[in-house]
Amino acid sequence: MPNYELAIKYSNDVYATKKEVADYMRTPMVDSIWQNILEYRSHFTKTTQLKHITGDLYTICLTPSISEKINNIERRMMRLYSQYLRLIVNKNDEIYRRLAYKDILEVVAKNYNLSLDEISLNRILSKNVQAISPELMVVYHYYLALEDIAKNYMVDIDGTTFKKYLNIIQGVDSSLFRTSEIQNVLSKSLINKLYLGIPVSSIEKSMDSLYLFLKNDSFGMFVKAVCALYYVYYVKPMETYSEEISILIFKDILANGGLDELASSLNFEELLSNKEEIEKYILESQKTLDLTYLLMYVISKTEEILSRAFKLIGNAKASEISKEMFEEEIPASSVMPDLSDLDEKVEVKNLSKENPSDHALNLNQNIAINTLPTGLSESEAKVLEEHLLELNPNLSHGQAYFYARHCTVGMSYTISQYKKEVGCAYETARSSMDKLVYLGYYKKEILKNKFIYIPVKKK
């Protein structure tokens, strides 16, 4: 097999180290092959803004095959997110999150060598603090950190984010960076030192490098999350819980990248279940300044994690089906149409009684915009509302009412508008707007720190 074919094979099928290539070839004489491999990889290597303690920049190699693996992961994540939105619509998202958090907290407890029975687990999820044993409080605090990700994922990640997670897990306010050195055999070498915890004097500068990377680098959410996971694990900026916080930051980046609160429920805590294994790839990435070794490892683990999440979503759906199957049938004559739709109260203003001369828009003034975008008249909106309900029985009255009056192409609308116009709770407004996205009436985008919903042109 020609050398260039080996270069492709050992960079795409597997991302092999030089030692692994020698093992595959069953000969230590692989220098020329290794040079071909490095030359091939150089065409796909990108430099990050993450700095090693020496000042050298880390790189990552995104060959066509690796890029496709990443794309497949992100596609699966978005497919999972789409199924999660359906759970929100059917009010089953809480069932899924409870199942997912149970899995995660069991792993967290196991990583701390703690025994966590079903009763204690339920007490933690119910926040029954008085009944939780002292040794399990760290598991409870970790659960609070997961909830924080689910609620505050739109906030930029910086030093305050790390301090927040540290304080939540510890349960007390404490300083951010560690002040004691980490001694291990890796850092005792005089040349080519390796670190799982860099010297204290370099922490602040290294973390600034991470904040800059998170703010400016253009990598996709998954690659960026893996890079951050590596860097926090390598720096170990806090006295305690640095590894746990590396996972929380990983999830935070995914949440910020489009997975929203779903990211907090993905069991990436499994990565810490075998520290010897993950640290093997972290050290290889450090030796070569090539983060691809850790990336490929996390990709392989993520496949399993996502499969488990899909299964839990299936379980949440099944619980709803089971509930419906065992509900008593209601006689057809007694069934009345449910217009409440999650406690939505639709109040339509009677515009016919208003005097047109009372509207400021009718005054003769010189304004910058000569023509204002107009929607349907109230009578036309009512016709469209009825048509939507007949066309799509999945729509609630509140959703049909709002969309019929907020479907002007070129405009954008918010959850707060829905809440105000329909007169419902914010959570109801959010799930209703997300359902309209799922049904294809709006597309959802992020503008600064909030979501906007843009009407999609429909036939």
FENHUUR-V825049 format. One record per residue. RES is the residue in one letter. SS is DSSP state (alpha for helix, beta for strand, coil for the rest). Layout:
# FENHUUR-V825049
RES_SS ; RES_SS
This chain:
# FENHUUR-V825049
M_coil ; P_coil ; N_alpha ; Y_alpha ; E_alpha ; L_alpha ; A_alpha ; I_alpha ; K_alpha ; Y_alpha ; S_alpha ; N_alpha ; D_alpha ; V_coil ; Y_coil ; A_coil ; T_coil ; K_alpha ; K_alpha ; E_alpha ; V_alpha ; A_alpha ; D_alpha ; Y_alpha ; M_alpha ; R_coil ; T_coil ; P_coil ; M_coil ; V_coil ; D_alpha ; S_alpha ; I_alpha ; W_alpha ; Q_alpha ; N_alpha ; I_alpha ; L_alpha ; E_alpha ; Y_alpha ; R_alpha ; S_alpha ; H_coil ; F_coil ; T_beta ; K_beta ; T_beta ; T_beta ; Q_beta ; L_beta ; K_beta ; H_coil ; I_coil ; T_coil ; G_coil ; D_coil ; L_beta ; Y_beta ; T_beta ; I_beta ; C_beta ; L_coil ; T_coil ; P_alpha ; S_alpha ; I_alpha ; S_alpha ; E_alpha ; K_alpha ; I_alpha ; N_alpha ; N_alpha ; I_alpha ; E_alpha ; R_alpha ; R_alpha ; M_alpha ; M_alpha ; R_alpha ; L_alpha ; Y_alpha ; S_alpha ; Q_alpha ; Y_alpha ; L_alpha ; R_alpha ; L_alpha ; I_alpha ; V_alpha ; N_coil ; K_coil ; N_coil ; D_alpha ; E_alpha ; I_alpha ; Y_alpha ; R_alpha ; R_alpha ; L_alpha ; A_alpha ; Y_alpha ; K_alpha ; D_alpha ; I_alpha ; L_alpha ; E_alpha ; V_alpha ; V_alpha ; A_alpha ; K_alpha ; N_alpha ; Y_coil ; N_coil ; L_coil ; S_coil ; L_coil ; D_coil ; E_alpha ; I_alpha ; S_alpha ; L_alpha ; N_alpha ; R_alpha ; I_alpha ; L_alpha ; S_coil ; K_coil ; N_coil ; V_alpha ; Q_alpha ; A_alpha ; I_coil ; S_coil ; P_alpha ; E_alpha ; L_alpha ; M_alpha ; V_alpha ; V_alpha ; Y_alpha ; H_alpha ; Y_alpha ; Y_alpha ; L_alpha ; A_alpha ; L_alpha ; E_alpha ; D_alpha ; I_alpha ; A_alpha ; K_alpha ; N_alpha ; Y_coil ; M_coil ; V_coil ; D_coil ; I_coil ; D_coil ; G_alpha ; T_alpha ; T_alpha ; F_alpha ; K_alpha ; K_alpha ; Y_alpha ; L_alpha ; N_alpha ; I_alpha ; I_alpha ; Q_alpha ; G_coil ; V_coil ; D_coil ; S_coil ; S_coil ; L_coil ; F_coil ; R_coil ; T_coil ; S_coil ; E_coil ; I_coil ; Q_coil ; N_coil ; V_alpha ; L_alpha ; S_alpha ; K_alpha ; S_coil ; L_coil ; I_coil ; N_coil ; K_coil ; L_coil ; Y_coil ; L_coil ; G_coil ; I_coil ; P_coil ; V_alpha ; S_alpha ; S_alpha ; I_alpha ; E_alpha ; K_alpha ; S_alpha ; M_alpha ; D_alpha ; S_alpha ; L_alpha ; Y_alpha ; L_alpha ; F_alpha ; L_alpha ; K_alpha ; N_alpha ; D_coil ; S_coil ; F_coil ; G_coil ; M_alpha ; F_alpha ; V_alpha ; K_alpha ; A_alpha ; V_alpha ; C_alpha ; A_alpha ; L_alpha ; Y_alpha ; Y_alpha ; V_alpha ; Y_alpha ; Y_alpha ; V_alpha ; K_coil ; P_coil ; M_coil ; E_coil ; T_coil ; Y_coil ; S_alpha ; E_alpha ; E_alpha ; I_alpha ; S_alpha ; I_alpha ; L_alpha ; I_alpha ; F_alpha ; K_alpha ; D_alpha ; I_alpha ; L_alpha ; A_alpha ; N_alpha ; G_alpha ; G_alpha ; L_alpha ; D_alpha ; E_alpha ; L_alpha ; A_alpha ; S_alpha ; S_alpha ; L_coil ; N_coil ; F_alpha ; E_alpha ; E_alpha ; L_alpha ; L_alpha ; S_coil ; N_coil ; K_alpha ; E_alpha ; E_alpha ; I_alpha ; E_alpha ; K_alpha ; Y_alpha ; I_alpha ; L_alpha ; E_alpha ; S_alpha ; Q_alpha ; K_alpha ; T_alpha ; L_coil ; D_beta ; L_coil ; T_alpha ; Y_alpha ; L_alpha ; L_alpha ; M_alpha ; Y_alpha ; V_alpha ; I_alpha ; S_alpha ; K_alpha ; T_alpha ; E_alpha ; E_alpha ; I_alpha ; L_alpha ; S_alpha ; R_alpha ; A_alpha ; F_alpha ; K_alpha ; L_alpha ; I_alpha ; G_alpha ; N_alpha ; A_alpha ; K_alpha ; A_alpha ; S_alpha ; E_alpha ; I_alpha ; S_alpha ; K_alpha ; E_alpha ; M_alpha ; F_coil ; E_coil ; E_coil ; E_coil ; I_coil ; P_coil ; A_alpha ; S_alpha ; S_alpha ; V_coil ; M_coil ; P_coil ; D_coil ; L_coil ; S_coil ; D_coil ; L_coil ; D_coil ; E_coil ; K_coil ; V_coil ; E_coil ; V_coil ; K_coil ; N_coil ; L_alpha ; S_alpha ; K_alpha ; E_coil ; N_coil ; P_alpha ; S_alpha ; D_alpha ; H_coil ; A_alpha ; L_alpha ; N_alpha ; L_coil ; N_coil ; Q_coil ; N_coil ; I_coil ; A_coil ; I_coil ; N_coil ; T_coil ; L_coil ; P_coil ; T_coil ; G_coil ; L_coil ; S_coil ; E_alpha ; S_alpha ; E_alpha ; A_alpha ; K_alpha ; V_alpha ; L_alpha ; E_alpha ; E_alpha ; H_alpha ; L_alpha ; L_alpha ; E_alpha ; L_alpha ; N_coil ; P_coil ; N_coil ; L_coil ; S_coil ; H_alpha ; G_alpha ; Q_alpha ; A_alpha ; Y_alpha ; F_alpha ; Y_alpha ; A_alpha ; R_alpha ; H_coil ; C_coil ; T_coil ; V_coil ; G_coil ; M_coil ; S_beta ; Y_beta ; T_coil ; I_alpha ; S_alpha ; Q_alpha ; Y_alpha ; K_alpha ; K_alpha ; E_alpha ; V_alpha ; G_alpha ; C_coil ; A_coil ; Y_alpha ; E_alpha ; T_alpha ; A_alpha ; R_alpha ; S_alpha ; S_alpha ; M_alpha ; D_alpha ; K_alpha ; L_alpha ; V_alpha ; Y_alpha ; L_coil ; G_coil ; Y_coil ; Y_beta ; K_beta ; K_beta ; E_beta ; I_beta ; L_beta ; K_coil ; N_coil ; K_beta ; F_beta ; I_beta ; Y_beta ; I_beta ; P_beta ; V_coil ; K_coil ; K_coil ; K_coil
